[in-house]
Amino acid sequence: MKKTAMSLVVIAMVFGQAALAVETGIECVAKGKSLANNGGGLLTAAATLSFAETKNAQGLRVLKNIEGRIQSSPENADSSYIGNFKIASLTENPNYRPNKYKGYSQFQSFDATDTTNSVEDGMWGQLVLEKNTSKRTFQAHYIFQAGDHMGGTLHLVC
């Protein structure tokens, strides 16, 4: 829900010339009725996903130091799907041709690094993030599958 005001400036040498890359810290959250699935309506979820955004030498968006937690049905711990994330980096899919999420970048599939205390093991999916992250708030969506029985789209506000 917030974009950190502090940006890191990194200078890299590319082909003998200095290239300037700016890393921006971003935090995305979901609370309450924010998880869409095939059951109709929105389910309750709680999530936080934070990362730094930059671009690589090819001009593709890169998310670094991704950390977060996603929990479906947080009010009912007995049927809650939980995924904790700690991922070094994700690179934008340059071949993404959206049908629904136009104006978004799609990032490679990634898995939760820990699903302890979840109803079932595993949580994996893809993140789509609005291209324009200069706005005060913007959207992200985690399209995922958890275990054998849960899947859907988690709507996040950054």
Long-range contacts (C-beta under 8 A, 24 or more apart in sequence): 1-27, 1-28, 1-29, 1-137, 1-157, 1-158, 2-27, 2-158, 3-27, 3-133, 3-136, 3-158, 8-52, 10-54, 12-57, 14-57, 19-57, 21-54, 21-55, 22-54, 23-52, 23-53, 23-54, 23-64, 24-52, 24-53, 24-54, 24-133, 25-50, 25-51, 25-52, 26-50, 26-51, 26-52, 26-53, 26-133, 26-158, 27-158, 28-68, 28-140, 28-156, 28-157, 28-158, 29-156, 29-157, 29-158, 30-70, 30-154, 30-155, 30-156, 30-157, 34-154, 34-155, 34-156, 35-72, 35-152, 35-153, 35-154, 35-155, 36-152, 36-153, 36-154, 36-155, 37-150, 37-151, 37-152, 37-153, 38-151, 38-152, 43-72, 43-73, 43-152, 44-72, 44-73, 44-74, 44-75, 45-70, 45-71, 45-72, 45-73, 45-74, 45-154, 46-70, 46-71, 46-74, 47-71, 47-142, 47-154, 47-156, 49-85, 49-127, 49-140, 49-142, 49-156, 53-133, 56-91, 58-94, 60-91, 60-92, 60-94, 61-91, 61-92, 61-105, 61-107, 61-129, 61-131, 62-89, 62-90, 62-91, 62-92, 63-89, 63-90, 63-107, 63-127, 63-129, 64-88, 64-89, 65-89, 66-90, 66-110, 70-112, 70-123, 70-142, 70-144, 70-154, 72-146, 72-150, 77-117, 78-119, 79-119, 80-117, 80-118, 80-119, 81-115, 81-118, 81-119, 81-120, 81-123, 81-146, 81-147, 81-150, 82-115, 82-116, 82-117, 82-118, 82-123, 83-112, 83-114, 83-115, 83-118, 83-123, 83-144, 83-146, 84-112, 84-113, 84-114, 84-115, 84-116, 85-110, 85-112, 85-113, 86-113, 86-114, 87-113, 90-127, 98-128, 101-128, 101-141, 103-130, 103-131, 103-132, 104-128, 104-129, 104-130, 104-131, 104-139, 104-141, 105-129, 105-130, 105-131, 115-146, 118-146, 118-147, 119-147, 119-149, 119-150, 120-146, 120-147, 120-148, 120-149, 120-150, 121-147, 122-146, 122-147, 123-147, 129-158, 130-158, 133-158
